[in-house]
Amino acid sequence: MMNLIDELDFTMKQQSIIKKIEDELKLANSKYPLFRSTHQAYAVMFEEVDEVWEHVKKKPHERNLDELEDELVQVAAMACKFIWWVREQKNTEREGGSYYK
């Protein structure tokens, strides 16, 4: 069981990560519209995960952990954007529409 200091430290670290993801999502949304399809969303996610894989394949002493963290934040932000897209589609369907055209 964590003591209060450990819990506060964990919460602060967690909030810092979430803030980075939110900032990345805002940046991505300012540059690119919401996904047009599940295929596009998957392709964007795959590209980001592939960039993480490039770091993972390196020997530990050759990895740039700051860059790896940045790539992981991008994966998380794109996952959030994908969830956002899915929710938009669910709302469209509830209103009697369809995203299939």
C-alpha positions as CSV (number, residue, x, y, z in Angstrom):
1,M,0.0,0.0,0.0
2,M,1.3,3.4,-0.9
3,N,1.7,6.1,1.7
4,L,0.4,9.6,1.1
5,I,3.8,11.0,-0.2
6,D,4.1,8.1,-2.7
7,E,0.4,8.6,-3.8
8,L,1.0,12.4,-4.3
9,D,4.2,11.7,-6.3
10,F,2.4,9.1,-8.4
11,T,-0.5,11.5,-9.0
12,M,1.8,14.3,-10.0
13,K,3.7,12.1,-12.5
14,Q,0.4,10.8,-13.9
15,Q,-0.9,14.3,-14.4
16,S,2.4,15.3,-16.1
17,I,2.0,12.5,-18.6
18,I,-1.7,13.3,-19.2
19,K,-0.8,16.9,-19.8
20,K,1.7,15.9,-22.4
21,I,-0.9,13.7,-24.2
22,E,-3.4,16.5,-24.1
23,D,-0.9,19.0,-25.5
24,E,0.0,16.5,-28.3
25,L,-3.7,15.9,-29.1
26,K,-4.4,19.6,-29.3
27,L,-1.4,20.1,-31.6
28,A,-2.5,17.2,-33.9
29,N,-6.1,18.5,-34.0
30,S,-4.9,21.9,-35.0
31,K,-3.0,20.4,-37.9
32,Y,-5.2,17.6,-39.0
33,P,-9.0,17.0,-39.1
34,L,-10.7,14.1,-37.3
35,F,-10.1,10.8,-39.0
36,R,-12.3,10.0,-42.0
37,S,-12.4,6.2,-41.4
38,T,-11.3,3.4,-39.1
39,H,-8.8,2.5,-41.7
40,Q,-7.2,6.0,-41.6
41,A,-7.2,6.0,-37.8
42,Y,-5.6,2.5,-37.7
43,A,-2.9,3.6,-40.3
44,V,-2.0,6.7,-38.2
45,M,-1.9,4.6,-35.0
46,F,0.2,1.9,-36.8
47,E,2.7,4.6,-38.1
48,E,3.1,5.9,-34.5
49,V,3.6,2.5,-33.0
50,D,6.1,1.6,-35.8
51,E,8.1,4.7,-34.8
52,V,8.1,3.3,-31.2
53,W,9.3,0.0,-32.6
54,E,12.2,1.7,-34.2
55,H,13.4,2.8,-30.8
56,V,12.7,-0.5,-29.1
57,K,14.8,-2.4,-31.7
58,K,17.9,-0.3,-30.8
59,K,20.4,-1.5,-28.2
60,P,19.6,0.1,-24.8
61,H,22.7,2.3,-24.9
62,E,21.7,3.6,-28.4
63,R,18.2,4.6,-27.5
64,N,17.2,8.2,-27.0
65,L,14.6,7.9,-24.2
66,D,13.3,11.4,-24.7
67,E,12.5,10.6,-28.3
68,L,11.0,7.3,-27.2
69,E,8.8,9.1,-24.7
70,D,7.7,11.6,-27.3
71,E,6.7,8.7,-29.6
72,L,4.7,7.0,-26.9
73,V,2.9,10.3,-26.2
74,Q,2.0,10.5,-29.8
75,V,0.6,6.9,-29.7
76,A,-1.5,7.8,-26.7
77,A,-2.7,11.0,-28.4
78,M,-3.7,9.2,-31.5
79,A,-5.5,6.5,-29.5
80,C,-7.5,9.3,-27.8
81,K,-8.2,10.8,-31.2
82,F,-9.4,7.4,-32.5
83,I,-11.7,7.1,-29.4
84,W,-13.0,10.6,-30.1
85,W,-13.7,9.6,-33.7
86,V,-15.6,6.4,-32.6
87,R,-17.7,8.5,-30.2
88,E,-18.6,10.9,-33.0
89,Q,-19.7,8.0,-35.1
90,K,-21.8,6.6,-32.3
91,N,-23.5,10.0,-31.8
92,T,-24.1,10.2,-35.6
93,E,-25.8,6.8,-35.5
94,R,-27.9,7.7,-32.5
95,E,-29.2,10.7,-34.5
96,G,-30.2,8.5,-37.3
97,G,-27.3,9.1,-39.6
98,S,-24.5,6.8,-40.7
99,Y,-20.8,7.4,-41.3
100,Y,-20.9,4.9,-44.1
101,K,-21.3,6.8,-47.3
